[in-house]
């Protein structure tokens, strides 16, 4: 065989292989993907992330109290996001369909294109209800309360109508989404009853659940942190530049889309997947799984420097809930069970939970998150999709035991893998030595200086 013929065959094979690859890419349909990427940082649906607690018994121990810190359920976006969704998405929808059908550009499959054509923005999405709890958010908390009643029947019985002892304590931050979350959780626990000891604390006085909003030292530090620079480096770097190019080409645009247009499509994708857990947002077809992972990393990078290990004051600001938990458990240890509630439930925000987890040194990576180390951090511990999705919750149950008392930790209804503990079950004496110094010396004086 001559060299000319050999090279001609090679070129033909190369072209044929490329055509196969391209045809396979065109054939991909997000609508048909049985395993779409559904992790979206703090916008992740709780249904995607939570576990199911199968056993709460500890041998030779009796549960005495459950203490929970709970993030509100699925909510609406912020005011600007709602405004941009209403203003930009219908026009993008029109142009994407036109690109494919009239100009023969773009690579969305027919099924994804048809779903995008049928898409309509939720008519109830109003900027005056920005960050309000959604119908799915109420379901999140209703079902969470019902499951915890099943998990801990000894502690969470019917709500006492006449009792001198307050068996349960409920407290929420002063926002619609946390108050409605609290009410929905109570309904899940006890049905349609009137609970007379719920507490809603104004932000300006909330040093337990929202110290981060009123601590000047912390506010000054996060506003001047290097974290914003890291996020900006990522957003302005090659990873996001490539995403914008790819999405523009995939949707059939000759001119490069703006970052704001790409971002609002991703915002619609993540929120709609959380609002309608039995459906998939057609806007997600604009992105590959790898691209969605980069968006997820951007949010993790932001929170790493805003409310976690990238901020030196985080463990101080996240200390009050830890102190509260330790104080209640110490009362039980000292035999004051008659004065202690059987259940303590706090309803707050993702920042509250993230700061608390940081104080406990949960999900701490050995190297800091940076704009430059995305690839090496893809298996990072600090992943807000797992730690703080909508309706995220941390539960600690205190057990009186024949020998040493125990505490059992759960994060999002999964036993917490905590250093020195087995399947989330910790010896109380060990916990006092490990993190008691933080809890019992919770010094937030820096906030008053």
VENBELPE-V656458 format. One record per residue. N is the residue number from 1. SS is DSSP state (2 for helix, 1 for strand, 0 for the rest). Layout:
# VENBELPE-V656458
n = {N	N}
ss = {SS	SS}
This chain:
# VENBELPE-V656458
n = {1	2	3	4	5	6	7	8	9	10	11	12	13	14	15	16	17	18	19	20	21	22	23	24	25	26	27	28	29	30	31	32	33	34	35	36	37	38	39	40	41	42	43	44	45	46	47	48	49	50	51	52	53	54	55	56	57	58	59	60	61	62	63	64	65	66	67	68	69	70	71	72	73	74	75	76	77	78	79	80	81	82	83	84	85	86	87	88	89	90	91	92	93	94	95	96	97	98	99	100	101	102	103	104	105	106	107	108	109	110	111	112	113	114	115	116	117	118	119	120	121	122	123	124	125	126	127	128	129	130	131	132	133	134	135	136	137	138	139	140	141	142	143	144	145	146	147	148	149	150	151	152	153	154	155	156	157	158	159	160	161	162	163	164	165	166	167	168	169	170	171	172	173	174	175	176	177	178	179	180	181	182	183	184	185	186	187	188	189	190	191	192	193	194	195	196	197	198	199	200	201	202	203	204	205	206	207	208	209	210	211	212	213	214	215	216	217	218	219	220	221	222	223	224	225	226	227	228	229	230	231	232	233	234	235	236	237	238	239	240	241	242	243	244	245	246	247	248	249	250	251	252	253	254	255	256	257	258	259	260	261	262	263	264	265	266	267	268	269	270	271	272	273	274	275	276	277	278	279	280	281	282	283	284	285	286	287	288	289	290	291	292	293	294	295	296	297	298	299	300	301	302	303	304	305	306	307	308	309	310	311	312	313	314	315	316	317	318	319	320	321	322	323	324	325	326	327	328	329	330	331	332	333	334	335	336	337	338	339	340	341	342	343	344	345	346	347	348	349	350	351	352	353	354	355	356	357	358	359	360	361	362	363	364	365	366	367	368	369	370	371	372	373	374	375	376	377	378	379	380	381	382	383	384	385	386	387	388	389	390	391	392	393	394	395	396	397	398	399	400	401	402	403	404	405	406	407	408	409	410	411	412	413	414	415	416	417	418	419	420	421	422	423	424	425	426	427	428	429	430	431	432	433	434	435	436	437	438	439	440	441	442	443	444	445	446	447	448	449}
ss = {0	0	2	2	2	2	2	2	2	2	2	2	2	2	2	2	2	2	2	2	2	2	2	2	2	2	2	0	0	2	2	2	0	0	0	0	0	0	0	0	2	2	2	0	0	2	2	2	2	0	0	0	0	0	0	0	0	0	0	0	1	1	1	1	1	1	1	1	1	1	1	0	0	0	1	0	0	0	2	2	2	2	2	2	2	2	2	2	2	2	2	2	2	2	2	2	2	2	2	2	2	0	0	0	0	0	0	0	0	2	2	2	2	2	2	2	2	2	0	0	0	0	0	0	0	0	2	2	2	0	0	0	1	0	2	2	2	2	2	2	2	2	2	2	2	2	2	2	2	2	2	0	0	0	0	0	0	0	0	0	0	0	0	0	0	0	0	1	1	1	1	1	1	0	0	2	2	2	2	2	2	2	2	2	2	2	2	2	2	2	0	0	0	0	0	0	0	1	1	1	1	0	2	2	2	0	0	0	0	0	2	2	2	2	0	2	2	2	2	2	2	2	2	0	0	0	2	2	2	2	2	2	2	2	2	0	0	2	2	2	2	2	2	2	2	2	2	2	2	2	0	0	0	0	0	0	0	0	2	2	2	2	2	2	2	2	2	2	2	2	2	2	2	2	2	0	0	0	0	0	0	2	2	2	2	2	0	0	2	2	2	2	2	2	2	2	2	2	2	2	2	2	2	2	2	2	2	0	0	0	0	0	0	2	2	2	2	0	2	2	2	2	2	2	2	2	2	2	2	2	2	2	2	0	0	0	0	0	0	0	0	0	1	1	1	1	1	1	0	2	2	2	2	2	2	2	2	2	2	0	0	0	0	0	0	0	0	0	0	0	2	2	2	0	2	2	2	0	0	0	0	0	0	2	2	2	2	0	0	0	0	0	1	1	1	1	1	1	1	1	1	0	0	0	0	1	1	1	1	1	1	0	0	1	1	0	0	0	0	0	0	1	0	0	1	1	1	2	2	2	2	2	2	2	2	2	2	2	2	2	0	0	0	0	2	2	2	2	0}
